[in-house]
Amino acid sequence: MSTLDPVAVFRTEAAECLEAIEAGLLDLTHQLDNKDLVDAVFRGLHTLKGSGAMFGFEALAAFTHHCETAFDRVRKGEVAATSELVAAVLAAQDHMRALVDQPDADHGDTGHKLLAQLQAAVGGKEAAPAAAAAPTPAAIREATAKKKNSSRIRFSLPANSMANGTNPLGLLDELRDLGECTVRANTSAIPPLDELTPTELHISWDVTLTSEQDRSAIDDVFIFVLDDMELSVEEIDGAAAAPAAPAAPVEEGAVPAPVAAASAPPVPPSAVPEFRPVEAVPAKREAPAAVSQAKAAENVRVPAERLDELMDRVGELVIAQSRLSQLASASTDIALRSVSEEIERLSGELRDTMMVLRMVPVATLFSRFRRLVHDLARETGKVIELVTEGESTEVDKTVIERLADPLVHLVRNSIDHGLEMPADRLASGKTEAGTVTLSARQAGGEVIIAIKDDGRGINRERVRAKAESSGLIQPGQPLSDAELLQLIFAPGFSTAAAITNLSGRGVGMDVVKKTVEALRGAIDIVSVPGQGSEVSLRIPLTLAIIDGLLVRVGSGRYVIPLSAVEECLELSLEEDLRSRGRSFISLRDSLVPFLRLRDLFRTGTKPDVHQKVVVISTGTERVGLVVDQIIGDHQTVIKSMSKLHNNVATFSGATILGDGSVALILDVGHLVAAGQQQEAQLRVAG
């Protein structure tokens, strides 16, 4: 049985915590007076600090403590939340990530620089320097004269607290940080040794605290365990609080003594009075373990590698089921056919369930760009608003991972080349703030992710001039608008006048094109001068198993992704001969170009008497594929092509059929582009 690595679990949870902190900070940028957002960021920093200390990430805990203190001052109204403070903590958050990933690495003086930036953002009052001058007698008298409050704090935690990761010693240390503190343990609830469960907590505590802090500071200590514990806080006068002896520190991991960890003489357990909280916080104490298990059962964290392995097994099962179905269809055994149909149904349901498990919402991808846009706005001096639409659209997790870098290039390109400076936008009658919109929607078996801006648009003349000077096209070569705009994806192409941190080297858009093509997708561009541009990425929903249409061309069999198929028509031999030279079919008052796959694949066979035309589409473009026979629907497990076939653009992969033979999967985007190119050539010739 494998056990989880606690440090690996902490790193995963720390990453989620940092993402939540970043989201809160970015929201706070637009609502600096929102107290709920300030509290949310503070709680996130507090959690990260406490968890880091618990798992031995001392440098992370110490560094995060300063950021937490800064936001604590904002919570208490001592300083105001500013964009400089948000920027400082965002920069500090990157350092926190480094401390999580590489706690033992040498990070230089990065931490000191960030803390100096943080201190400046809160008015230079976050922490006194270690080498500060000694306080004057007047200052000592003033500090002594400050009012101190005394409180008696009584608290007890659920029996399963330590098993769930709550360290009561950490809570006591935080109380000691607030002021003079005396701790006494109540051990009367500890059962006899033969009934004792080592992982259960049976001790409660009675703490006397004298501090300048108010009640809210005490509540903050218990903020993350408040729902499951019993807590009472009573204010007491100076006479009741004075005489206690200082408590000795309790070493973490030590077995608590049956008396308080203090320098006072031991007190027998019988002499320690039992107490009940005066202001107990309501909590479900009947079955805390059951509640904890129920919460844990809601979500289960599974490594991505296991999902990939399970997906491979499901793919092999689908292939085996296809083989079984073929054998059953050739058999007269009714029982075999019945079992085959049942297995086909079950494997289909298992496949659908597996596909759902691999799907993740696009929101996980879009959320990464809020920070990017925030940083680019500060770097370029532009006012930028990021709008996201369709975040709930779900895509295969592998697609999400591989689209991250291309979208970064597209967003940076929109901001650098598309959006104008505020003064230029106002001069052209636009609003000062430019808008970048990220949207996602599902269309059949594809998801369309669009990046749109309301900037200056693409300058066609500059694109053509750059393409001609680079030798991509001949001077004066006729190109459609779509073909001209597609030139920006050529390797090394850039219209930037100078190389900057954002763009100018001509590699970003090339990366976008290669990645999208590797995903069997396509790119569409629309640009209106003075109004902006929109780049749409059409990507398959999944890369593992698809529904396909199995067809025969000559003696070979091929698979067409069913999501791209619009309809099927019959093409007789006479119509085929009559249409040679023009290759168009009339489809509801519109002409659709078609490709003869028999000629394209050079099968060397004669066409069947009754050929079929399969009309496929990508977006608004359509083309017909002439095949000899339509065999039927086929669950297609996609297998990658070998390196020897990387340059064969007509096919996007292969699959194994039920009889063990291999069928190639047609690349719909490439075939549609070929059909449209053929149509353009015929129109020019005509």
Secondary structure, 3 states (H helix, E strand, C coil): CCCCCHHHHHHHHHHHHHHHHHHHHHHHHHCCCCHHHHHHHHHHHHHHHHHHHHCCCHHHHHHHHHHHHHHHHHHCCCCCCCHHHHHHHHHHHHHHHHHHHCCCCCCCCHHHHHHHHHHHHCCCCCCCCCCCCCCCHHHHHHHHCCCCEEEEEEEECCCCCCCCCCCHHHHHHHHHHHCEEEEEEECCCCCCHHHCCCCCCCCEEEEEEEECCCHHHHHHHCCCCHHHCEEEEEEECHHHHCCCCCECCCCCCCCCCCCCCECCCCCCHHHCCCCCCCCCCCCCCCCHHHHHHHHHHHCCCCCHHHHHHHHHHHHHHHHHHHHHHHHHHCCCCHHHHHHHHHHHHHHHHHHHHHHHHHEEECHHHHCHHHHHHHHHHHHHCCCEEEEEECCCCEEEHHHHHHHHHHHHHHHHHHHHHHCCCHHHHHHCCCCCCEEEEEEEEEECCEEEEEEEECCCCCCHHHHHHHHHHCCCCCCCCCCCHHHHHHHHHCCCCCCCCCCCCCCCCCCHHHHHHHHHHHCCCEEEEEEECCCEEEEEEEEECCCCEEEEEEEEECCEEEEEEHHHEEEEEEEEHHHHHHHCCCCEEECCCCEEEEEEHHHHCCCCCCCCCEEEEEEEEECCEEEEEEECEEEEEEEEECECCCHHHCCCCCEEEEEECCCCCEEEEECHHHHHHHHHHHHHHHHHHC
